[in-house]
Amino acid sequence: MTTSDTKSTNQSGVNPNFDLALNKRYNLDKVFAIATWVATSFALLVLVVLLIDVLTDGIGRLNWSFLTSFSSRRASSSGILAPLVGTIWLLVITALISFPLGVGAGIFLEEYAKDNWFTRLIEINIANLAAVPSIIYGLLGLQIFVRLIEPITKGRSVLAGALTLSLLILPIIIITTREALRAVPDSLRQAGFALGANRWQIIREQIFPIALPGILTGTILALSRAIGETAPLIVIGAVGFITFLPDPSLKGLQSSFTALPIQIFDWVSRPQVEFHQNAAAGIIVLMIVLLLMNSTAIFLRNKFQQSR
């Protein structure tokens, strides 16, 4: 140690410059923590203001008649029966299409596919597709499901809407499935192989049941995103004014449809204040549906985790 270094060291043997640098780092950490708290508080404040505004405008319009009435030219007698049923119908069909495809693709990529350039290219494309704006999926659905395979979907129908929303959430389900499978310890796979089981038996009996809570949680959250989308449904031609319920059959899948986001968009676009109140009430109903779905995801996750 040089003479200058010796003079700059205090009696406890600690360099004062080191103390200053350490205090500076702690101060910067405090500033960053305060900034994050301010950003979080501001976001929560904006959310609370929006919720209060929606509840103030829509809670008085929310009643049984509103839930069981069809849309009308008069705001006082208009309801959300058709959009609510259409949303549930879309949700069921989208889940039936996207869950097996997304989970199957995730299992294949994680458990069966070899690590080569082609697999890595697919993984990169799936990750990129998860960030594509929803309106792009709407344009894709318009070209493929509404126009190209019109003999099957009958154009602007429930089936076309469900297929479009399935495309929207498939990358999310695939990524979630792969992450859930990756979280399972590899020792379980090796133990299964040591006991003479083949790969499918190991996945079916050991890996998939353990990963199922995470897969279900990701799938339900992806579906929650799907039912709140407006742009893809507008592009493929969802109708904002319907006075009938879709028939729960193949013919019903090929009929016109509406959904809660479309109905809310239609009401907000009108100049009358009464329709804006209807839109606020529709937003409340949509939020309740989303909360129920998120609660279902938490319940299923906890249930399967406890059972394992």
C-alpha positions as CSV (number, residue, x, y, z in Angstrom):
1,M,0.0,0.0,0.0
2,T,1.4,3.4,-0.9
3,T,1.7,6.4,1.5
4,S,-1.3,8.2,0.0
5,D,-3.4,5.1,0.4
6,T,-2.3,4.8,4.0
7,K,-3.3,8.4,4.7
8,S,-6.7,7.9,3.1
9,T,-7.5,5.0,5.3
10,N,-9.1,5.7,8.7
11,Q,-8.4,3.9,11.9
12,S,-10.9,1.1,11.3
13,G,-9.1,0.1,8.1
14,V,-12.0,1.2,5.8
15,N,-11.3,3.5,2.8
16,P,-13.5,6.7,3.0
17,N,-13.8,6.7,-0.8
18,F,-15.4,3.2,-0.5
19,D,-17.9,4.5,2.1
20,L,-18.8,7.4,-0.2
21,A,-19.4,5.1,-3.2
22,L,-21.4,2.7,-1.0
23,N,-23.6,5.5,0.3
24,K,-24.1,6.8,-3.2
25,R,-25.3,3.4,-4.4
26,Y,-27.7,3.2,-1.4
27,N,-29.1,6.6,-2.2
28,L,-29.6,5.8,-5.8
29,D,-31.4,2.6,-4.7
30,K,-33.7,4.6,-2.5
31,V,-34.4,7.1,-5.4
32,F,-35.2,4.2,-7.7
33,A,-37.5,2.6,-5.1
34,I,-39.3,5.9,-4.6
35,A,-39.7,6.3,-8.4
36,T,-41.2,2.8,-8.7
37,W,-43.6,3.5,-5.9
38,V,-44.7,6.8,-7.4
39,A,-45.3,5.1,-10.8
40,T,-47.2,2.2,-9.2
41,S,-49.3,4.7,-7.2
42,F,-50.0,6.8,-10.2
43,A,-51.2,3.8,-12.2
44,L,-53.4,2.6,-9.4
45,L,-54.8,6.1,-9.0
46,V,-55.7,6.2,-12.6
47,L,-57.3,2.8,-12.4
48,V,-59.3,3.8,-9.3
49,V,-60.5,7.0,-11.0
50,L,-61.7,5.0,-14.1
51,L,-63.4,2.4,-11.9
52,I,-65.2,5.1,-9.9
53,D,-66.3,6.9,-13.1
54,V,-67.6,3.6,-14.6
55,L,-69.4,2.6,-11.5
56,T,-70.9,6.0,-11.0
57,D,-72.3,6.0,-14.5
58,G,-73.3,2.4,-14.9
59,I,-74.4,1.0,-11.5
60,G,-77.8,2.6,-11.7
61,R,-78.5,1.0,-15.0
62,L,-77.4,-2.4,-13.9
63,N,-80.5,-4.5,-13.1
64,W,-82.2,-7.8,-14.1
65,S,-84.0,-6.2,-17.0
66,F,-80.7,-4.9,-18.4
67,L,-79.3,-8.4,-18.3
68,T,-82.2,-10.2,-19.9
69,S,-83.2,-7.7,-22.6
70,F,-82.0,-7.4,-26.2
71,S,-80.5,-4.3,-27.7
72,S,-82.9,-1.6,-28.7
73,R,-83.0,1.8,-30.4
74,R,-84.2,3.2,-27.1
75,A,-81.5,3.3,-24.4
76,S,-84.0,2.8,-21.5
77,S,-85.2,-0.6,-22.9
78,S,-81.8,-1.8,-24.3
79,G,-80.0,-4.7,-22.7
80,I,-77.0,-7.0,-23.1
81,L,-78.6,-10.5,-23.3
82,A,-77.4,-11.2,-26.9
83,P,-73.8,-9.8,-26.3
84,L,-73.5,-11.6,-23.0
85,V,-74.5,-15.0,-24.5
86,G,-72.4,-14.3,-27.6
87,T,-69.3,-13.7,-25.4
88,I,-69.9,-16.9,-23.5
89,W,-70.5,-18.8,-26.8
90,L,-67.3,-17.3,-28.2
91,L,-65.4,-18.2,-25.1
92,V,-66.4,-21.8,-25.1
93,I,-65.6,-22.4,-28.8
94,T,-62.3,-20.5,-28.5
95,A,-61.3,-22.7,-25.5
96,L,-62.2,-25.9,-27.3
97,I,-60.1,-24.9,-30.3
98,S,-57.1,-23.2,-28.6
99,F,-56.5,-25.4,-25.5
100,P,-55.8,-28.8,-27.3
101,L,-53.8,-27.1,-30.1
102,G,-51.8,-24.8,-27.8
103,V,-51.1,-27.5,-25.2
104,G,-50.2,-30.1,-27.8
105,A,-47.8,-27.7,-29.6
106,G,-46.2,-26.8,-26.3
107,I,-45.7,-30.5,-25.3
108,F,-44.2,-31.3,-28.7
109,L,-41.8,-28.4,-28.7
110,E,-40.7,-29.0,-25.1
111,E,-40.6,-32.7,-24.8
112,Y,-40.2,-34.1,-28.4
113,A,-38.7,-31.6,-30.7
114,K,-34.9,-31.7,-31.2
115,D,-32.8,-28.6,-30.5
116,N,-31.9,-27.5,-34.0
117,W,-32.1,-24.3,-36.1
118,F,-35.6,-25.1,-37.3
119,T,-37.0,-25.6,-33.8
120,R,-35.3,-22.4,-32.6
121,L,-36.8,-20.5,-35.6
122,I,-40.3,-21.7,-34.6
123,E,-39.7,-20.7,-31.0
124,I,-38.6,-17.2,-32.0
125,N,-41.7,-16.8,-34.3
126,I,-44.0,-18.0,-31.5
127,A,-42.5,-15.4,-29.1
128,N,-42.9,-12.7,-31.8
129,L,-46.5,-13.7,-32.5
130,A,-47.4,-13.2,-28.8
131,A,-46.6,-9.5,-29.2
132,V,-48.4,-8.9,-32.5
133,P,-51.2,-6.3,-32.3
134,S,-54.7,-7.9,-32.1
135,I,-55.9,-6.0,-35.2
136,I,-53.4,-7.9,-37.3
137,Y,-55.1,-11.2,-36.2
138,G,-58.4,-9.6,-37.2
139,L,-57.1,-8.9,-40.7
140,L,-55.8,-12.4,-40.9
141,G,-59.1,-13.9,-39.7
142,L,-60.9,-11.7,-42.2
143,Q,-58.9,-13.1,-45.1
144,I,-58.8,-16.7,-44.1
145,F,-61.8,-17.5,-42.0
146,V,-64.3,-15.1,-43.4
147,R,-63.4,-15.1,-47.1
148,L,-61.2,-18.1,-47.9
149,I,-63.1,-20.8,-46.0
150,E,-66.5,-19.1,-46.2
151,P,-68.2,-22.4,-47.2
152,I,-67.4,-23.7,-43.8
153,T,-67.7,-20.7,-41.6
154,K,-70.5,-18.9,-43.6
155,G,-68.6,-15.7,-43.5
156,R,-68.9,-13.3,-40.6
157,S,-70.0,-15.9,-38.0
158,V,-69.4,-17.1,-34.5
159,L,-67.0,-19.8,-35.8
160,A,-64.9,-17.2,-37.7
161,G,-64.7,-15.1,-34.6
162,A,-63.7,-18.0,-32.4
163,L,-61.0,-19.1,-34.9
164,T,-59.6,-15.6,-35.0
165,L,-59.5,-15.3,-31.2
166,S,-57.9,-18.8,-31.1
167,L,-55.1,-17.5,-33.3
168,L,-54.7,-14.5,-31.0
169,I,-54.1,-16.6,-27.8
170,L,-52.4,-19.7,-29.2
171,P,-48.9,-18.2,-28.8
172,I,-49.6,-17.3,-25.2
173,I,-50.9,-20.8,-24.4
174,I,-47.9,-22.5,-26.2
175,I,-45.4,-20.3,-24.2
176,T,-47.3,-20.9,-20.9
177,T,-47.4,-24.7,-21.5
178,R,-43.7,-24.8,-22.3
179,E,-42.8,-22.8,-19.1
180,A,-45.0,-25.0,-17.0
181,L,-43.4,-28.2,-18.4
182,R,-39.9,-26.7,-18.0
183,A,-40.6,-26.1,-14.3
184,V,-41.1,-29.8,-13.7
185,P,-37.8,-31.3,-12.3
186,D,-35.9,-33.3,-15.0
187,S,-35.2,-36.0,-12.4
188,L,-38.8,-37.2,-12.8
189,R,-38.2,-37.8,-16.4
190,Q,-35.0,-39.7,-15.8
191,A,-36.7,-41.8,-13.1
192,G,-39.4,-42.8,-15.5
193,F,-36.9,-43.8,-18.1
194,A,-35.0,-45.8,-15.5
195,L,-38.2,-47.7,-14.7
196,G,-38.8,-48.6,-18.3
197,A,-41.6,-46.1,-19.2
198,N,-41.6,-44.5,-22.6
199,R,-41.8,-40.8,-23.1
200,W,-45.5,-40.5,-23.6
201,Q,-46.2,-42.5,-20.4
202,I,-43.9,-40.2,-18.5
203,I,-45.6,-37.1,-19.8
204,R,-49.1,-38.5,-19.3
205,E,-48.6,-39.9,-15.8
206,Q,-46.0,-37.6,-14.2
207,I,-45.1,-34.5,-16.1
208,F,-48.5,-33.2,-17.4
209,P,-50.4,-33.6,-14.1
210,I,-47.7,-31.6,-12.3
211,A,-47.6,-28.9,-15.0
212,L,-51.4,-28.7,-15.3
213,P,-52.0,-25.9,-12.8
214,G,-49.7,-23.6,-14.6
215,I,-51.1,-24.6,-18.0
216,L,-54.7,-24.0,-16.8
217,T,-53.8,-20.6,-15.3
218,G,-52.1,-19.4,-18.4
219,T,-54.9,-20.7,-20.6
220,I,-57.7,-19.0,-18.6
221,L,-55.7,-15.7,-18.5
222,A,-55.2,-15.9,-22.2
223,L,-59.0,-16.4,-22.7
224,S,-59.6,-13.4,-20.4
225,R,-57.6,-11.4,-22.9
226,A,-59.5,-12.8,-25.8
227,I,-63.0,-11.9,-24.5
228,G,-61.9,-8.3,-23.9
229,E,-60.7,-7.8,-27.5
230,T,-62.7,-5.5,-29.8
231,A,-60.5,-4.8,-32.8
232,P,-60.4,-8.4,-34.2
233,L,-64.2,-8.8,-33.9
234,I,-64.8,-5.5,-35.6
235,V,-62.5,-6.4,-38.5
236,I,-64.2,-9.8,-39.1
237,G,-67.7,-8.2,-39.0
238,A,-69.3,-8.7,-35.6
239,V,-72.7,-7.0,-35.5
240,G,-73.4,-4.3,-32.9
241,F,-77.2,-4.7,-33.0
242,I,-78.7,-8.3,-32.7
243,T,-82.1,-9.2,-31.3
244,F,-81.6,-13.0,-31.3
245,L,-79.5,-15.6,-29.5
246,P,-77.2,-17.9,-31.4
247,D,-78.4,-21.4,-31.6
248,P,-76.1,-23.9,-29.7
249,S,-75.6,-26.1,-32.7
250,L,-73.5,-26.2,-35.9
251,K,-76.0,-23.9,-37.6
252,G,-75.6,-21.4,-34.7
253,L,-71.8,-21.5,-35.2
254,Q,-72.4,-20.2,-38.7
255,S,-74.7,-17.4,-37.7
256,S,-74.1,-13.7,-37.1
257,F,-72.9,-12.7,-33.6
258,T,-72.1,-9.9,-31.2
259,A,-70.1,-9.7,-28.0
260,L,-69.8,-7.4,-25.0
261,P,-66.9,-5.4,-26.3
262,I,-68.7,-4.8,-29.6
263,Q,-71.9,-3.7,-27.9
264,I,-70.0,-1.4,-25.5
265,F,-68.2,0.1,-28.5
266,D,-71.5,0.6,-30.3
267,W,-73.0,2.4,-27.3
268,V,-70.0,4.6,-26.7
269,S,-70.1,5.7,-30.3
270,R,-73.6,7.1,-29.9
271,P,-74.1,10.8,-28.8
272,Q,-76.9,10.1,-26.2
273,V,-75.8,10.1,-22.6
274,E,-78.2,7.2,-21.8
275,F,-76.3,5.0,-24.2
276,H,-73.1,6.0,-22.4
277,Q,-74.6,4.8,-19.2
278,N,-75.5,1.5,-20.8
279,A,-71.9,1.2,-22.0
280,A,-70.7,1.8,-18.4
281,A,-73.1,-0.9,-17.2
282,G,-71.8,-3.3,-19.9
283,I,-68.2,-2.6,-18.8
284,I,-69.1,-3.6,-15.3
285,V,-70.6,-6.8,-16.5
286,L,-67.5,-7.5,-18.6
287,M,-65.2,-6.8,-15.6
288,I,-67.3,-9.2,-13.5
289,V,-66.9,-11.9,-16.2
290,L,-63.1,-11.3,-16.2
291,L,-62.9,-11.4,-12.4
292,L,-64.8,-14.7,-12.4
293,M,-62.4,-16.2,-15.0
294,N,-59.4,-15.0,-13.0
295,S,-60.8,-16.4,-9.8
296,T,-61.4,-19.7,-11.6
297,A,-57.8,-19.8,-12.7
298,I,-56.6,-19.2,-9.1
299,F,-59.0,-21.9,-7.7
300,L,-58.0,-24.5,-10.3
301,R,-54.3,-23.8,-9.7
302,N,-54.6,-24.1,-5.9
303,K,-56.8,-27.2,-6.2
304,F,-54.4,-29.1,-8.5
305,Q,-51.4,-28.1,-6.5
306,Q,-53.0,-29.4,-3.3
307,S,-54.0,-32.7,-5.0
308,R,-50.5,-33.3,-6.2
